[in-house]
Amino acid sequence: MKKKILLMILVVFGATQTMTSANEHPIKKPDSLFSKSAVMIDSGTGSVLYSKNAHKKMNPASITKIATAIYALEHSDLEDIVTVSKNAANTEGSTVYLLPGEKISLEQLMQGMMVNSGNDAAVAIAEHTEGSVNSFVKKLNVFLEDEVGVHKTHFENPHGLYGENHFTTAYDMAKITSYAMKNDDFRVLFGIGSFEWKSEGWNTTLFNHHKLVKGELPYPEVTGGKNGFITEANHTLVTSAENDGLSVIAVTLNAQSKRAIYKDTTSLLDYGLNQFGRSYIAKGSKFQTAHSTFQLKEDFHFTKRISESVNEVVNEKGIMTIYNEENQEVATTELHSVLKSENGDQEVLASSSDKTEESDLTDPKIFYSVFLYLIILVMMGISMIRKREQEL
C-alpha cells in the first residue's frame, strides 16, 4: 500500500511541478527576427499577436498563389477539365511541366500549384477561370479589396514572379490566408505534404516545398503553408497552425535564407500557441466618450497574452481599439451609437471589461484550486486502498 500511496503523491507532485514550470518559464516574445517583415494573427478573432513592419509593402513571391487558389475555388469548379495553353506551358520559373493542348483537371492543377509551386499551373488556372491572365488579375485585385478586405495589395500575375507593381504586406497576406482557411477545399490543398503527380509531361511524387508541411521539420500543430522565393523578394513563408484554443497564421517576408525564415516562423508559433488565449467583451457593454455613448451589439472576441491586461480606447466615431501592455494594437471593432451630443475628436480610455474564455492556470487562485483538488483525489485514493485491504 505504501508504494501505491507514494506513486499517487509523485503523480500529484509531477503535475504541480509542470504547472509551476509553465508559470516560471513562459515562452518569451521573439526579441528579433531575421525576416524584414512579419505578422502573426489568430484567424479565429483577427487579433494581431505579433507584428514587425506588418504594413510595409513587400514582394510576396510564390505566396501569391494563396490568393490565386482561393479566388479560383470561389469562381470555378475543381472537377472542370482545363486545356493547357501554349502561354501557360511556356511560363518561366518553377513548373509541373505542362504541355500545350494537354487536358487536365482543375483540381490537379491546383495541387501542382500549391504543392510544387507550379507557375505554369497558376497561369492555366487563371486563364481557365477568367479567360486570360489580365482579366484574372484585375478581378482578383477587386476581390481581395472588396471581399477579403485588404487595401495594400496589388498583384500583376497569378504566380508571384517579379513585377514592379506586384506587392502586398505581411498583414494583408495573413488576412488573405485567414479568409482562405474558411474554405474546406483550400484547407485540404494548403495541408498536402505529398502526392502522386501524373500528366502527359511528368510522372513523379511531389513533395511540398514548405518544410513544416512536408514534415522535414516536425511541428505537429502546423496545418498548412506555402513558401516562396525570387531574388527580389528573398524567402517568404506563410504558415497555419492550431491548438485547442487558437488558429494562428504566421507570415514572414524577406529573409536571407531558408534556415532564417523557418527559425523565425517556429519562434513565432512557439510564442503564439503557448502564450495567448481568447477573451471577449460582453454584448451590451457601454462606453462613454467626451460627447457620446456607445454600446456593443454582439460579444466582441479578441486574443491577448495570458494574464495580460488590455486597454480599450473608443473614439468619437465609435471605433473601439484594443491595445496590449506595450501599447500595440490588438483588434478593433465598431460600436453602436446610443446617445450622441456634439461632435468631437477627443479619445478617452474606457475601463477594461474583458472576460477570459478559458481558465488560465497561470492565475494563482486557479493554480492552488487545482492543487487542492489533486490533494483531495490522493486522499480519496488512499482511503479506498485502505478500505479494500481491510475487506481482504
Backbone torsions as a table, in degrees:
resi	resn	phi	psi	omega
1	MET	NA	-37.0	-179.1
2	LYS	-60.4	-38.5	179.4
3	LYS	-64.2	-40.2	-180.0
4	LYS	-65.6	-42.6	179.6
5	ILE	-63.5	-44.1	179.5
6	LEU	-61.0	-40.3	179.4
7	LEU	-62.4	-42.3	180.0
8	MET	-65.3	-39.2	178.6
9	ILE	-64.8	-41.1	179.1
10	LEU	-63.1	-36.9	178.2
11	VAL	-62.8	-46.1	178.9
12	VAL	-63.1	-43.8	-179.6
13	PHE	-61.4	-42.0	179.5
14	GLY	-63.3	-40.7	179.6
15	ALA	-64.5	-43.1	-178.6
16	THR	-70.5	-34.2	176.9
17	GLN	-63.9	-39.1	179.1
18	THR	-62.7	-45.6	179.8
19	MET	-65.4	-40.4	179.6
20	THR	-63.8	-41.5	179.4
21	SER	-61.6	-40.6	178.9
22	ALA	-63.1	-35.8	179.7
23	ASN	-71.3	-40.9	-173.4
24	GLU	-83.5	-21.8	-175.7
25	HIS	-128.1	63.4	178.8
26	PRO	-68.4	152.1	176.0
27	ILE	-74.5	121.0	-173.9
28	LYS	-78.7	156.1	172.6
29	LYS	-62.3	133.8	178.9
30	PRO	-54.7	127.6	-178.1
31	ASP	-67.1	-37.6	-179.7
32	SER	-156.3	158.3	177.1
33	LEU	-124.8	151.5	174.0
34	PHE	-71.6	-35.3	-178.8
35	SER	-65.2	140.3	-177.8
36	LYS	-74.7	-22.0	-180.0
37	SER	-144.2	139.9	-179.4
38	ALA	-160.4	155.8	174.8
39	VAL	-155.7	152.7	171.3
40	MET	-136.8	129.5	179.3
41	ILE	-127.0	156.5	168.6
42	ASP	-91.0	113.0	-175.4
43	SER	-68.4	-17.4	178.7
44	GLY	-72.8	-29.1	-179.3
45	THR	-121.1	-16.6	-176.5
46	GLY	82.5	1.2	-178.0
47	SER	-70.4	144.8	178.1
48	VAL	-88.3	122.8	180.0
49	LEU	-98.3	-24.7	178.5
50	TYR	-155.3	144.5	-179.0
51	SER	-149.9	131.9	171.9
52	LYS	-141.1	111.4	-178.0
53	ASN	49.1	38.7	-170.7
54	ALA	-66.9	-20.2	-177.5
55	HIS	-108.9	12.6	178.2
56	LYS	-82.4	134.6	180.0
57	LYS	-67.5	128.2	-177.3
58	MET	-136.8	159.1	173.6
59	ASN	-85.5	126.6	-173.0
60	PRO	-86.7	-19.0	-171.7
61	ALA	58.5	-140.0	-168.6
62	SER	-75.3	-6.9	174.3
63	ILE	-68.3	-9.2	169.1
64	THR	-51.3	-34.0	-175.2
65	LYS	-63.0	-19.2	174.4
66	ILE	-61.6	-45.6	179.1
67	ALA	-66.5	-42.4	178.0
68	THR	-58.4	-43.2	-177.2
69	ALA	-64.1	-47.7	-175.7
70	ILE	-71.1	-34.6	176.7
71	TYR	-64.3	-46.1	-178.9
72	ALA	-64.1	-38.2	179.2
73	LEU	-62.7	-34.7	-178.2
74	GLU	-86.7	-10.4	-175.5
75	HIS	-126.5	10.5	177.0
76	SER	-154.8	-175.4	-174.5
77	ASP	-121.3	131.6	-178.7
78	LEU	-60.5	-23.2	-178.9
79	GLU	-84.6	-5.1	178.3
80	ASP	-59.5	145.0	173.8
81	ILE	-100.7	124.9	-174.9
82	VAL	-105.6	134.1	172.7
83	THR	-95.1	118.8	-175.0
84	VAL	-73.7	127.8	179.2
85	SER	-84.3	164.4	175.6
86	LYS	-63.5	-37.1	179.0
87	ASN	-60.1	-44.9	179.4
88	ALA	-65.6	-45.7	-176.9
89	ALA	-63.6	-26.7	-177.1
90	ASN	-94.3	9.2	-179.4
91	THR	-64.4	138.9	-177.4
92	GLU	-77.7	168.6	173.7
93	GLY	86.5	-157.3	-178.7
94	SER	-60.5	146.2	-168.9
95	THR	-149.8	160.7	169.5
96	VAL	-114.8	19.8	171.4
97	TYR	58.3	49.9	175.8
98	LEU	-72.1	150.1	179.6
99	LEU	-112.2	144.2	177.6
100	PRO	-58.0	133.2	179.2
101	GLY	86.1	-10.1	-180.0
102	GLU	-65.4	139.9	177.0
103	LYS	-105.9	129.8	-174.0
104	ILE	-151.2	149.4	-177.1
105	SER	-72.2	150.4	177.2
106	LEU	-61.7	-36.3	-179.7
107	GLU	-61.3	-43.3	179.5
108	GLN	-67.3	-37.7	176.2
109	LEU	-61.0	-41.0	179.2
110	MET	-63.5	-40.4	178.0
111	GLN	-64.5	-43.7	178.8
112	GLY	-63.7	-35.9	179.6
113	MET	-70.5	-43.9	-173.8
114	MET	-82.3	-35.9	-176.4
115	VAL	-86.6	-46.9	-177.6
116	ASN	-102.9	3.7	178.6
117	SER	57.5	39.6	-178.5
118	GLY	-67.8	112.8	177.1
119	ASN	-67.9	-34.5	177.7
120	ASP	-64.9	-38.2	177.4
121	ALA	-65.3	-38.2	179.8
122	ALA	-62.9	-41.7	179.3
123	VAL	-68.3	-41.6	178.4
124	ALA	-61.5	-39.3	177.7
125	ILE	-64.5	-45.6	-179.0
126	ALA	-62.4	-46.4	-179.0
127	GLU	-63.9	-39.2	179.6
128	HIS	-68.2	-39.9	-174.0
129	THR	-72.2	-42.6	-174.3
130	GLU	-128.1	10.7	174.8
131	GLY	92.3	-32.4	178.7
132	SER	-158.0	161.9	178.7
133	VAL	-64.1	-43.0	-179.0
134	ASN	-60.4	-45.4	179.2
135	SER	-64.7	-40.9	179.4
136	PHE	-60.5	-47.9	-176.1
137	VAL	-64.2	-42.2	178.6
138	LYS	-60.0	-46.4	-178.8
139	LYS	-71.1	-32.7	177.1
140	LEU	-62.4	-45.3	-179.3
141	ASN	-63.8	-39.2	176.6
142	VAL	-64.8	-43.2	179.2
143	PHE	-59.7	-44.3	-177.8
144	LEU	-64.3	-37.1	179.9
145	GLU	-79.0	-45.8	-173.8
146	ASP	-81.4	-39.3	-175.1
147	GLU	-95.7	-42.5	-178.3
148	VAL	-85.5	-33.4	176.8
149	GLY	89.2	31.8	174.8
150	VAL	-105.5	147.0	-170.5
151	HIS	-129.2	1.8	179.1
152	LYS	-123.8	32.7	-179.6
153	THR	-124.0	135.2	174.0
154	HIS	-146.7	120.2	-178.6
155	PHE	-108.2	140.5	177.9
156	GLU	-101.3	-14.7	-177.3
157	ASN	-151.8	169.0	-176.4
158	PRO	-91.5	-0.3	-172.2
159	HIS	-118.1	-27.7	177.0
160	GLY	107.6	4.0	171.2
161	LEU	-60.8	154.4	-170.1
162	TYR	-60.4	137.1	171.7
163	GLY	-144.9	141.0	-176.4
164	GLU	-58.7	-33.7	-179.7
165	ASN	-111.6	33.0	176.6
166	HIS	-108.2	104.6	-174.1
167	PHE	-152.7	163.8	173.9
168	THR	-155.3	-168.7	173.1
169	THR	-131.4	162.8	177.0
170	ALA	-60.0	-41.6	-179.3
171	TYR	-65.5	-43.7	178.9
172	ASP	-61.6	-41.5	-180.0
173	MET	-65.8	-34.7	176.7
174	ALA	-65.6	-40.6	178.4
175	LYS	-67.4	-41.4	178.8
176	ILE	-61.8	-44.5	-179.4
177	THR	-67.1	-40.8	178.1
178	SER	-60.4	-42.5	176.7
179	TYR	-62.2	-46.0	-177.0
180	ALA	-64.1	-34.3	-176.5
181	MET	-67.5	-10.6	175.6
182	LYS	-77.8	-11.9	-179.6
183	ASN	-94.9	121.3	-175.7
184	ASP	-61.5	-39.7	-180.0
185	ASP	-65.3	-38.1	178.3
186	PHE	-65.7	-43.3	-179.8
187	ARG	-56.9	-39.5	178.1
188	VAL	-64.5	-49.3	179.7
189	LEU	-59.2	-41.1	-175.0
190	PHE	-68.4	-23.3	-175.0
191	GLY	-106.1	7.6	-179.4
192	ILE	-70.7	123.2	177.8
193	GLY	-84.7	-40.3	177.9
194	SER	-162.5	159.1	175.4
195	PHE	-163.6	164.1	-178.8
196	GLU	-85.9	124.3	179.6
197	TRP	-104.4	125.9	177.3
198	LYS	-133.3	120.2	177.6
199	SER	-148.2	178.6	-178.3
200	GLU	-64.3	-31.3	-174.9
201	GLY	-102.0	-7.6	-172.6
202	TRP	-163.0	129.1	172.3
203	ASN	-124.2	118.8	-175.2
204	THR	-165.8	175.7	170.2
205	THR	-101.1	122.7	179.3
206	LEU	-95.4	134.3	176.9
207	PHE	-115.3	137.0	-178.9
208	ASN	-58.9	136.4	-179.9
209	HIS	-75.1	-15.4	178.6
210	HIS	-81.0	114.6	-171.4
211	LYS	-63.5	-30.7	-179.4
212	LEU	-76.8	-30.4	177.0
213	VAL	-78.6	-40.4	178.3
214	LYS	-63.7	-28.1	-177.6
215	GLY	95.4	3.0	178.1
216	GLU	-64.3	-34.4	172.3
217	LEU	-115.8	99.6	-173.6
218	PRO	-61.4	128.9	174.7
219	TYR	-155.7	91.4	-170.0
220	PRO	-56.5	-29.1	-176.8
221	GLU	-75.1	-14.1	-178.2
222	VAL	-70.0	130.8	-178.8
223	THR	-110.4	-13.7	-179.2
224	GLY	178.0	173.1	178.3
225	GLY	175.5	166.1	176.8
226	LYS	-146.4	134.6	178.0
227	ASN	-108.0	168.5	176.1
228	GLY	-155.7	154.2	173.1
229	PHE	-160.1	128.0	162.4
230	ILE	-143.1	159.4	-176.0
231	THR	-56.7	-42.2	-175.7
232	GLU	-70.1	-22.9	-176.7
233	ALA	-106.5	-14.8	-167.8
234	ASN	58.8	-150.7	-176.6
235	HIS	-88.0	137.1	176.7
236	THR	-130.2	152.4	-174.6
237	LEU	-154.5	135.3	172.4
238	VAL	-123.7	132.4	-175.8
239	THR	-137.9	136.3	173.8
240	SER	-111.9	144.1	179.9
241	ALA	-151.1	153.5	-177.5
242	GLU	-139.6	148.0	164.6
243	ASN	-130.7	-163.6	-176.1
244	ASP	-65.5	-24.4	-174.8
245	GLY	-114.4	-21.4	-172.7
246	LEU	-130.9	157.5	170.9
247	SER	-131.3	101.3	-171.9
248	VAL	-104.3	151.4	171.8
249	ILE	-120.8	122.8	177.1
250	ALA	-112.4	129.5	178.7
251	VAL	-122.6	125.5	177.2
252	THR	-126.5	129.7	-174.3
253	LEU	-126.6	143.0	173.1
254	ASN	59.8	65.3	170.3
255	ALA	-107.1	148.9	-173.2
256	GLN	-75.7	-18.8	-177.2
257	SER	-149.8	162.1	175.4
258	LYS	-62.7	-42.4	-179.0
259	ARG	-57.9	-42.1	-178.6
260	ALA	-67.0	-44.0	-174.3
261	ILE	-72.2	-32.8	176.5
262	TYR	-74.4	-32.8	175.0
263	LYS	-64.5	-44.1	177.1
264	ASP	-59.3	-45.7	-175.8
265	THR	-65.6	-45.6	-179.8
266	THR	-67.6	-33.2	175.9
267	SER	-63.6	-42.1	178.3
268	LEU	-65.6	-43.9	-179.3
269	LEU	-64.5	-41.8	177.1
270	ASP	-57.6	-45.4	-178.7
271	TYR	-67.4	-49.5	-174.9
272	GLY	-67.6	-44.0	-174.9
273	LEU	-75.0	-17.6	-176.3
274	ASN	-110.3	-16.9	-173.4
275	GLN	-116.4	5.6	-175.5
276	PHE	-126.1	152.9	174.8
277	GLY	-145.8	161.8	-178.9
278	ARG	-90.3	142.4	177.6
279	SER	-132.9	174.1	176.3
280	TYR	-153.4	159.0	171.4
281	ILE	-110.6	129.9	-169.7
282	ALA	-69.1	145.1	172.9
283	LYS	-52.7	137.2	178.7
284	GLY	93.3	-9.8	178.3
285	SER	-60.3	136.1	-177.5
286	LYS	-108.8	148.5	-179.0
287	PHE	-134.8	131.2	-176.2
288	GLN	-108.5	125.1	171.8
289	THR	-103.2	-171.5	-178.0
290	ALA	-63.4	-29.7	-173.3
291	HIS	-128.3	-4.7	-173.1
292	SER	-145.8	162.9	173.1
293	THR	-121.4	133.2	-178.9
294	PHE	-125.6	158.4	-176.5
295	GLN	-141.3	148.1	175.9
296	LEU	-81.2	128.6	177.6
297	LYS	-76.9	-35.3	-178.2
298	GLU	-134.9	162.9	173.0
299	ASP	-55.3	135.4	180.0
300	PHE	-108.0	110.7	-177.1
301	HIS	-95.1	138.7	176.7
302	PHE	-149.6	171.0	-176.0
303	THR	-122.3	134.1	-178.8
304	LYS	-141.8	166.2	175.6
305	ARG	-63.5	141.6	179.6
306	ILE	-59.0	133.1	178.8
307	SER	70.0	6.0	178.5
308	GLU	-89.8	139.3	174.9
309	SER	-87.2	152.5	178.6
310	VAL	-126.6	159.9	176.1
311	ASN	-114.6	140.4	178.6
312	GLU	-110.0	120.3	179.7
313	VAL	-114.2	125.8	-178.7
314	VAL	-117.1	126.8	177.6
315	ASN	-95.9	178.5	-174.0
316	GLU	-72.6	-8.4	175.2
317	LYS	-92.0	-0.9	178.2
318	GLY	83.9	20.1	176.6
319	ILE	-94.0	120.2	178.1
320	MET	-100.4	129.6	178.9
321	THR	-118.4	132.1	177.3
322	ILE	-95.2	127.4	177.2
323	TYR	-116.7	142.5	176.2
324	ASN	-85.5	-174.3	-176.3
325	GLU	-67.5	-18.0	176.9
326	GLU	-92.7	9.9	-179.8
327	ASN	62.5	30.8	176.0
328	GLN	-99.0	141.6	-178.4
329	GLU	-68.7	129.9	-179.8
330	VAL	-103.8	-47.6	-177.3
331	ALA	-162.4	159.5	177.1
332	THR	-136.3	156.3	174.3
333	THR	-154.1	160.3	179.6
334	GLU	-99.5	131.1	-179.5
335	LEU	-94.7	164.5	177.9
336	HIS	-96.4	130.9	-179.3
337	SER	-73.3	126.6	177.8
338	VAL	-98.6	-46.3	-178.2
339	LEU	-148.0	130.6	-178.5
340	LYS	-128.8	135.3	172.0
341	SER	-110.3	-130.1	-179.1
342	GLU	-76.7	154.9	-179.1
343	ASN	-72.3	154.0	178.0
344	GLY	-162.7	163.9	-178.2
345	ASP	-108.8	-4.2	-175.3
346	GLN	-67.2	138.1	175.5
347	GLU	-104.5	141.2	177.8
348	VAL	-127.2	151.6	-179.8
349	LEU	-86.6	121.3	179.2
350	ALA	-87.9	153.0	-179.2
351	SER	-68.4	143.0	-179.1
352	SER	-71.7	131.8	-178.4
353	SER	-139.8	28.5	-176.6
354	ASP	-77.4	150.9	178.2
355	LYS	-119.7	132.7	179.1
356	THR	-76.7	133.8	-177.2
357	GLU	-76.7	-32.1	-176.9
358	GLU	-123.4	151.7	179.0
359	SER	-60.5	139.3	-178.5
360	ASP	-109.0	108.2	-177.7
361	LEU	-71.1	-8.0	176.1
362	THR	-79.9	-12.4	175.0
363	ASP	-71.7	121.9	-177.4
364	PRO	-55.3	-38.1	-179.2
365	LYS	-62.4	-44.9	179.7
366	ILE	-68.2	-40.1	-179.2
367	PHE	-58.6	-49.4	-177.4
368	TYR	-71.8	-27.3	174.3
369	SER	-64.9	-43.7	177.6
370	VAL	-63.6	-41.6	179.1
371	PHE	-60.7	-45.7	179.2
372	LEU	-62.3	-40.8	179.0
373	TYR	-61.3	-41.6	178.6
374	LEU	-65.4	-39.3	177.5
375	ILE	-61.1	-42.8	179.3
376	ILE	-61.8	-41.5	177.8
377	LEU	-60.3	-40.7	178.5
378	VAL	-62.2	-45.9	-178.9
379	MET	-62.9	-40.6	177.8
380	MET	-63.9	-39.2	179.2
381	GLY	-64.3	-42.1	178.4
382	ILE	-61.5	-44.1	-179.6
383	SER	-60.5	-42.6	-179.8
384	MET	-66.0	-37.9	179.9
385	ILE	-65.3	-44.7	179.9
386	ARG	-63.2	-42.7	-179.7
387	LYS	-62.0	-40.8	-179.2
388	ARG	-65.9	-38.6	-179.8
389	GLU	-68.4	-34.7	178.1
390	GLN	-66.2	-38.4	-180.0
391	GLU	-66.7	-31.5	178.7
392	LEU	-76.3	NA	NA
